[in-house]
């Protein structure tokens, strides 16, 4: 099935949206610069195309429109929309560049990035529009200053969300393989400041918490909880303060999981 340009644009917006963050018709209308009615007319075409690829388009009143599918499936469909095999060749390089920028503790020059990626400066520059768009989904800005270098700017919370989504999109298979048998498999080098024993301990704690509360998460849900806890530990070790505003802290304190964590 060949999508119209309008349906491609709508599909891309829905696929790029983080899990659990539906887009309202008004938001889609604004981003596509089209009327709400025009967006609605494109939805059946998008829904049919998604169905063909085992993805489910959900439209819930008062919430918004979202796509229910695995991160791997979403990534494959985005590749198809963005140019297929030709784009896929650059994806590992883009993912690595994104990881370097997200984890950087200082401003990085183009020369440093090209050396770490083992490619030319021009090749790095060609990836920047994709990097900038990807970061913008999480309210993170990419700064490129001539004669200085590149760095990102955003809140600690948005950084954690972006880093979790990055790992879920590009390293999920490696983490899930580790989950299947942590004592036998090598932990992925995602939390370089945590030892193997600490990673296994974190995994054990989360599994016990899940059983204690009788909460049964999907594989993707468990992956994100594990990544969130691991990244917070990593950031604390690196000296980054973790800040929760008062309203968010009070919301967390009302949850039964908070009382369990205190004990």
C-alpha positions in Angstrom: 0.0 0.0 0.0 1.5 3.4 -1.1 0.7 6.2 1.3 -0.1 9.7 0.2 2.3 12.5 1.4 -0.2 13.7 3.9 -0.6 10.2 5.4 3.2 9.7 5.5 3.5 13.0 7.4 0.8 11.9 9.9 2.3 8.4 10.2 5.7 9.8 11.0 4.4 12.1 13.7 2.5 9.3 15.4 5.4 6.8 15.2 8.0 9.3 16.5 5.8 10.1 19.6 7.1 8.4 22.8 5.0 5.6 24.2 2.2 6.7 26.5 2.2 10.3 25.0 -0.7 10.5 22.5 -1.1 13.5 20.3 -4.4 15.4 20.2 -6.1 16.3 17.0 -5.3 19.9 17.7 -1.6 19.1 18.2 -1.5 17.1 15.0 -3.3 19.9 13.1 -0.8 22.5 14.4 2.3 20.4 13.6 1.0 19.5 10.1 -0.3 23.0 9.5 -3.6 21.5 8.3 -7.2 21.8 9.6 -8.5 19.2 12.1 -10.9 17.9 9.4 -8.1 17.3 6.9 -6.1 15.4 9.6 -9.2 13.3 10.4 -9.7 12.5 6.7 -6.1 11.1 6.5 -6.5 8.8 9.6 -8.3 5.9 7.8 -5.5 5.6 5.3 -2.9 5.7 8.1 -4.9 3.2 10.1 -5.1 0.7 7.2 -1.3 1.0 6.5 -0.5 0.5 10.2 -2.8 -2.5 10.3 -0.8 -4.1 7.4 2.3 -3.7 9.5 0.9 -5.1 12.8 0.5 -1.7 14.4 -2.7 -0.4 16.1 -3.8 3.2 15.9 -5.7 4.2 19.0 -7.9 7.3 19.1 -9.3 7.9 22.6 -11.6 10.8 23.5 -10.1 13.2 25.9 -6.6 11.6 25.4 -5.5 11.7 21.8 -4.2 9.5 19.0 -1.3 7.0 19.4 0.3 4.0 17.9 0.5 0.7 19.9 3.5 -1.3 18.7 6.9 -2.4 19.8 9.7 0.1 19.6 11.5 -2.2 17.1 8.4 -2.2 14.8 8.1 1.6 15.0 11.7 2.0 14.1 11.3 -0.3 11.1 8.3 1.7 9.9 10.1 5.0 10.3 13.0 3.7 8.3 10.5 2.7 5.5 9.0 6.2 5.6 12.4 8.0 5.7 14.0 6.2 2.7 14.3 2.5 3.4 17.6 0.8 3.0 19.6 4.0 2.2 18.5 5.6 5.5 19.1 2.3 7.4 22.8 2.4 6.5 23.1 5.6 8.5 21.0 4.6 11.5 23.8 2.9 13.5 26.0 6.0 13.1 23.1 8.3 14.0 22.3 6.2 17.1 26.0 6.3 18.2 26.3 10.1 17.6 23.1 10.6 19.7 24.5 8.4 22.5 27.7 10.4 22.5 25.9 13.7 22.7 23.5 12.5 25.4 26.3 11.2 27.6 28.8 14.0 27.0 30.1 15.8 30.1 31.5 18.7 28.0 31.3 20.5 24.7 32.5 18.3 21.9 34.2 19.6 18.7 33.4 18.3 15.2 36.9 16.8 15.1 36.3 14.9 18.3 33.0 13.5 17.1 34.4 12.5 13.7 37.3 10.7 15.4 35.0 8.8 17.8 32.6 7.8 15.0 35.5 7.0 12.6 34.0 9.1 9.8 34.5 12.5 8.1 33.4 15.8 9.5 30.9 16.1 6.6 29.4 12.8 7.6 28.8 14.1 11.1 27.2 17.3 9.8 24.8 15.4 7.6 23.4 13.6 10.7 22.7 16.8 12.7 19.3 17.6 11.3 18.0 14.1 12.3 19.7 14.4 15.7 18.2 17.9 16.3 14.7 16.6 15.4 15.0 13.6 17.6 16.1 15.6 20.6 13.3 18.2 20.1 10.7 15.5 20.8 11.9 15.5 24.4 12.3 19.3 24.7 16.1 19.1 24.4 18.0 21.5 22.2 21.2 20.8 20.2 23.6 23.7 20.1 26.2 24.0 17.4 28.6 26.9 17.9 31.2 27.6 15.3 34.7 27.4 16.7 33.4 25.9 19.9 31.5 22.6 19.3 28.3 20.8 20.0 26.4 20.3 23.2 22.8 19.6 24.3 20.6 21.6 26.7 17.5 20.4 28.6 16.2 19.5 32.0 17.5 16.5 33.9 14.1 14.8 33.7 13.9 15.3 29.9 17.4 14.0 29.6 16.5 10.8 31.4 13.4 10.3 29.3 15.4 10.8 26.1 18.1 8.5 27.2 15.6 5.8 28.1 13.9 6.1 24.7 17.3 6.0 23.0 18.2 2.7 24.7 14.7 1.2 24.1 14.9 2.1 20.4 18.5 1.0 19.6 19.6 -1.4 22.4 16.4 -3.1 23.5 17.4 -6.5 22.1 20.7 -6.6 24.0 19.0 -5.6 27.3 16.2 -8.2 26.9 18.8 -10.9 26.1 20.5 -10.0 29.4 17.2 -10.1 31.3 16.6 -13.7 30.1 19.6 -15.0 32.1 21.5 -12.2 33.9 23.9 -14.7 35.6 25.1 -16.1 32.3 24.9 -13.2 29.9 27.2 -10.1 29.9 25.4 -6.9 31.0 25.1 -4.3 28.3 27.5 -1.4 28.8 24.7 1.0 29.3 25.5 2.1 32.8 29.2 2.2 32.8 29.5 3.4 36.4 27.5 0.5 37.7 29.3 -2.8 38.3 27.9 -6.2 37.0 26.9 -7.1 40.6 25.0 -3.8 40.9 23.2 -4.3 37.7 22.1 -7.8 38.7 21.1 -6.5 42.1 19.0 -3.8 40.5 17.3 -6.3 38.3 16.6 -8.6 41.3 15.1 -5.7 43.4 12.8 -4.7 40.6 11.6 -8.3 40.1 10.9 -8.6 43.8 9.0 -5.3 43.8 6.9 -6.4 40.9 6.0 -9.7 42.7 5.4 -7.9 46.0 2.9 -5.4 44.5 1.5 -8.0 42.1 2.2 -5.6 39.2 2.8 -7.4 36.0 4.6 -5.3 33.4 5.0 -6.0 29.8 8.6 -6.6 28.7 8.8 -3.0 27.4 7.4 -1.6 30.6 9.9 -3.6 32.7 12.7 -2.4 30.4 11.8 1.2 31.0 11.5 0.9 34.8 14.9 -0.8 34.8 16.5 1.8 32.6 15.0 4.7 34.6 16.3 3.3 37.9 19.7 2.5 36.4 20.1 5.9 34.8 19.2 7.7 38.0 21.8 5.7 39.9 24.4 6.5 37.2 23.6 10.2 37.3 23.9 10.4 41.1 27.3 8.6 40.8 28.4 11.2 38.3 27.5 14.1 40.6 24.3 15.3 38.8 21.5 16.4 41.2 18.2 14.7 40.7 15.4 17.2 41.2 11.7 16.7 41.6 9.4 19.7 42.0 7.0 19.8 45.0 3.9 18.8 43.0 5.5 15.8 41.4 7.0 14.7 44.8 3.6 14.9 46.5 2.0 12.8 43.6 4.7 10.1 44.1 4.2 10.0 47.8 0.5 9.1 47.3 1.4 6.0 45.4 1.6 2.6 47.2 5.0 1.9 45.6 6.4 4.9 47.5 5.6 3.3 50.9 7.1 0.0 49.7 10.3 1.8 48.6 10.7 3.4 52.0 10.8 0.0 53.6 
